[in-house]
Amino acid sequence: MIRAFAILTFYFIVAGQLRAAEATAPAAKPAPEAGAAMPQATPVPKLELKHRSSFKIENSIRNPFWPIGWKPSTKISDGADQAGPEVPPSAFRLSSIAVETGGRFAIINGRVMEEGQTFGLQLGNQTYQITVKTIEDGRVILARRDQEIVVPLSRK
């Protein structure tokens, strides 16, 4: 009995709200006929900016959008790579070479590399940009600027 009363009360409340919405709704305009011309819309004026916002930050100041405690990694500059002595082949440890139909891969200093890949080598406080030029059977040829470094496969 209570359930029926609750359903009827809900029904009357919803019906009353629908009637109130129909009474306050504006009268709908009749749709234009298929051949009738559409009325022209009024042009919208262009918006002019009085002050354009910008965000410039000095290099010495911490960026406020970085997470708390996060520090940027040191970037490798092009000038650092141009200076310094030649890189010796002993700076690299070639532990494995894989020659497959999909490509040639080598494990240099514990990292998997393929032909054409560039990586950074840090010796002391200097970072050098090294490119894997060629992977051959038993050796890898690396390039740095105009220097070619031949690294043989270590048999240890």
C-alpha positions in Angstrom: 0.0 0.0 0.0 2.8 2.4 0.9 4.6 1.4 -2.2 1.6 2.3 -4.4 1.2 5.6 -2.6 4.9 6.5 -3.2 4.7 5.6 -6.9 1.5 7.8 -7.4 3.1 10.7 -5.5 6.2 10.5 -7.7 4.0 10.4 -10.8 2.0 13.5 -9.8 5.2 15.5 -8.9 6.8 14.7 -12.3 3.6 15.5 -14.2 3.3 18.8 -12.4 6.9 19.7 -13.3 6.4 18.9 -16.9 3.2 21.0 -17.1 5.1 23.9 -15.5 8.0 23.6 -18.0 5.5 23.6 -20.9 3.8 26.7 -19.7 7.0 28.7 -19.3 8.6 27.5 -22.5 8.7 30.2 -25.3 6.6 29.5 -28.4 8.6 27.7 -31.0 9.2 29.5 -34.3 7.9 27.7 -37.3 10.6 26.0 -39.4 11.3 27.8 -42.7 10.1 26.2 -45.9 12.5 24.3 -48.1 12.6 27.0 -50.8 12.7 30.0 -48.4 15.9 32.0 -47.9 17.6 31.7 -44.5 17.9 35.0 -42.5 21.4 36.5 -42.4 23.3 36.1 -39.1 24.7 39.2 -37.6 28.5 39.4 -37.8 30.4 38.8 -34.5 32.9 41.6 -33.8 36.6 40.5 -33.5 38.0 40.3 -30.0 40.9 42.5 -29.3 43.5 41.6 -26.7 44.6 44.5 -24.5 47.4 42.6 -22.7 49.0 39.5 -24.1 50.2 37.2 -21.3 53.6 35.7 -21.4 55.8 33.6 -19.2 59.6 34.2 -19.3 61.9 32.7 -16.8 65.6 33.2 -16.2 67.9 30.2 -16.4 69.0 30.6 -12.8 65.5 30.4 -11.4 63.7 27.1 -10.7 60.7 26.5 -13.1 57.5 26.6 -11.0 55.9 23.9 -13.1 58.6 21.2 -12.2 57.6 18.7 -9.5 58.8 19.5 -6.0 62.3 18.1 -5.6 62.9 17.4 -9.3 66.1 18.7 -10.8 66.8 18.7 -14.5 69.4 16.4 -15.9 72.6 18.0 -17.2 72.4 18.7 -20.9 75.1 17.7 -23.3 76.4 20.8 -25.0 77.8 20.7 -28.5 80.8 22.7 -27.4 81.8 20.1 -24.8 81.9 17.4 -27.5 84.3 19.4 -29.7 86.9 19.8 -27.0 89.1 17.2 -25.4 91.4 14.3 -26.5 90.5 11.5 -28.7 88.4 8.7 -27.1 90.5 5.4 -26.7 89.0 2.1 -27.8 89.6 0.8 -24.2 86.7 3.1 -23.1 84.3 0.7 -24.6 83.5 -2.9 -23.8 82.0 -4.9 -26.7 80.5 -8.0 -25.1 78.2 -9.4 -27.8 77.2 -9.0 -31.5 74.0 -10.2 -33.1 73.7 -10.2 -36.9 70.1 -11.0 -37.9 67.9 -10.3 -41.0 66.1 -7.5 -39.1 69.3 -5.7 -38.3 72.7 -5.8 -36.6 72.9 -5.3 -32.8 75.8 -5.0 -30.4 76.1 -4.8 -26.6 78.4 -1.9 -25.9 79.1 -1.1 -22.2 76.1 -3.1 -21.2 73.6 -1.3 -23.5 72.1 -2.7 -26.7 73.0 -0.6 -29.7 72.2 -0.8 -33.4 73.8 0.8 -36.5 73.2 4.5 -36.7 72.4 5.0 -33.0 74.0 7.8 -31.1 74.8 7.6 -27.4 76.7 9.6 -24.8 79.9 8.4 -23.2 81.1 10.0 -20.0 84.8 10.0 -19.3 85.6 11.9 -16.1 83.5 15.1 -16.2 83.4 15.2 -20.1 80.6 13.7 -22.1 81.2 12.6 -25.7 78.7 12.0 -28.4 79.4 8.6 -30.1 77.6 7.1 -33.1 77.6 3.4 -34.0 78.8 3.6 -37.6 79.1 -0.1 -38.5 78.6 -3.5 -36.7 80.7 -6.2 -38.3 81.5 -9.8 -37.3 83.9 -9.5 -34.4 84.1 -5.7 -34.2 82.2 -2.5 -34.1 83.3 0.8 -35.7 82.2 3.9 -33.7 82.4 7.5 -34.9 83.1 10.7 -33.0 83.4 13.9 -35.1 86.1 12.8 -37.6 87.6 10.1 -35.5 86.8 6.4 -36.1 87.1 4.0 -33.2 87.4 0.3 -33.9 86.3 -1.8 -30.9 87.1 -5.5 -31.1 84.8 -8.1 -29.5 86.1 -9.0 -26.0 86.6 -12.7 -25.6 86.6 -12.8 -21.8 
